[in-house]
Amino acid sequence: MQYDFISIFNLELIAVLLALSYLILASRQNIICWYAALVSTSIYTYLYWDVSLYMESLLNVYYFVMAIYGLSQWKKKEKSENSIDIWSFKKHSIIISLIIVLSFISGIFLSETNAENPFLDSFTTWGSVITTYMVAKKILTNWIFWIVINSVGIFLNFDKGLIMTALLLFIYQIISAIGFISWRRSYYEQIG
């Protein structure tokens, strides 16, 4: 049992450091962020499955795929002058409604399993699915979405004993605010 805890702790530490690297690099619009995401999401897929947060585990499979997609999208955007985009209020309203509905439906299904906190787990999963797409497309408000999602994620991870990951998500809150300010500045510079 001691060996398992130490192994999980070491894996979590590696995943945390790579995930932190991803976010810092993404906030600076550095394409290398996607490589850090590939490795951290692989580790988190295993860790979340191990603690019965199945939606979080599946989410990290999605993150892995989105890291590949994000890498290709950012390579295309490097050649474009208008790299950061803005969505309309209507589109944001639709996206928020979609996250809520999908979270509710998934939560109902997961309530029939041994999943922990099925509705909150579903919310962080569906919110993250949509928001990761927003990052790949360089939508400015992705940072605001992350602040909300990570607030719930802090509770989920702390509750399951993934203390370093809960701390990571707290740090994400700070970096997300910085990322929003940085991307907003870049957006206004690109539109002149």
N, C-alpha and C positions, 0 to 999 in steps of 0.2 A: 504494500500500500504506500509506503514511504517513497519507493522508487517511482510509482505512478505519479504521485504528487510532484516530485522533482521534475520528471519528464514533462508533465503538463505545464508546470511553471516555466520551464525553459522554452518550450514551444510557444507559450503565450507571450513570453518576453520577446522572442524573435518576431512574432506576428505584430506585436505592439510597435516595436521599433520600425519595422517596415511600413506599417500602416501610417505611423506618424510621418515617416519620410514621404509617403505618398501624398498626404494632405499638404504638407509644407511645400512640396514641389508643385502640386496642383495650384495652390494659392499663388504661386509665382509664375504660373503658366509654363512650367517646365515639363516637356514631354516625357522625361525620364520617370515621372510619377507613375506612369502606367506599368513600368517594369516592376517597381516596388509593389504595386497592387497585385500583380500576377502571383508573386510569392506569398504575400501576406494572406491573400484570399484562399490560397491552397491550404495553408495552415489553419485558418479559421474554419474552413469547411469541416475539418476533422474535429477541432476543439468543440464547436457548437453541437455537433452530432453526439459527441461524447457526454455532454451535459443535458441532452434531451431538449435542446432548443432547435427543433428540426427546421422551422422556417428560417431561422438565422443561418443554419448550415446550408440550406438550399439557396438562400440569398447570396452566400459567398461563392457558390457555383456560378450564379448569375454575374456576380462581380468579376469573376475570372473571365467570363465571356465578354463582359463590358470593357474590361481592361484591354482586350484585343481590339474591340470596336473603337474605344476611346483613342487608342494609339493611332489607328488608321484615320479617324476623324481629325485628330489634332495635326497629323502630318498634312492632311489636305488644307486645314485652316492656316497652317504656317505660310502657305502660298497666297493666302487671301488677306486683304487689308482689313476687312471687317470680321474679326474673329469672335468677339463677344456679342451675343444677341440678347434681345429683350422679348419676353412674351407678353401678350395682352392680359388685361384683367380677366376677360372672359375665359381665356385659355387656362389661366391659373385657377379660376373657379371650377372649371371642369376637372382639372387634374386633382384638386383637393377633394372634390366630391368622389372621384374615382377611387382615390386612396381610402377614403372612409368606407365606401361600399365594399370594396375588395377586402378590407381588413375585417369588416363585420362578417362577411361570408366565410372567409378563411377561419376566423375565430370560432364560428359555430362548428365547422368541421373538425378543427383541432381540439375542441372541447370533448370530442368523443375518443380522444387518444390520451396517452400519458403526457402530453405536451404541457409544459409549464407556462403560465400566463398567456394563454392562446390568443387573446384579443390584442394585448400589447405587443406580443411577438409578431402577430400579423401586421399590426400598424407599422412597426419599424421595418418589417420586410417590404411591404408594398410601398411605403413611403420611400424607402431606399432604392427600390427598383426604379421608380419614376425619377427620383432625384439623381441617380447615377446616370441615367440617360441624359438628364439636363446638363450634368457636368461634361459628358462626352460631346454634347452639342454646344457647350460653352454658353449656357443660359445664365445670365447674371444672378437671378434670384435663387439658384440652386443652394447658395450659402445660407439663405434664410430657412429654406426647407430643412437643411442639415441641422441647424440649431434646434429646431423643434424635434426632429427625429432622434437626435442624439440625447436630448433631455430624457426621453423615454428609455433609450438604450442604456443610459447610466443606471437607471433603476433596475432594469432587467439583468444586467451584468453583475451589479453589486449583489442582487438577490441570489444569484447562482454562484457566488464566490469567485467570479472572474474580476478580481479587484483591479488588477493592472489595466484590464480592458475598460472598466468603468472610469478609471483615472484617465486613460487615453481619450475616452469620449468627452470627458470634462475639458481636456486640453483642446480637443477638436472644437469645442464651443468657442474658445478664444481664437483659434486659427480660422474658424469659419467667419467670425466677425472681421478679422483682418483680411481674409480672402475677399469678402464682400466689398470692403472699402477699396482694396487694390484693384479688383475687377471693375468696379464702378468707375474708378479713376481712368483705367484703360479704355473703358467703353466711351467715356466722354472725350478722351483724347482721339479715339478713332473716328468719332462723328464730327470732330472739329468744333 
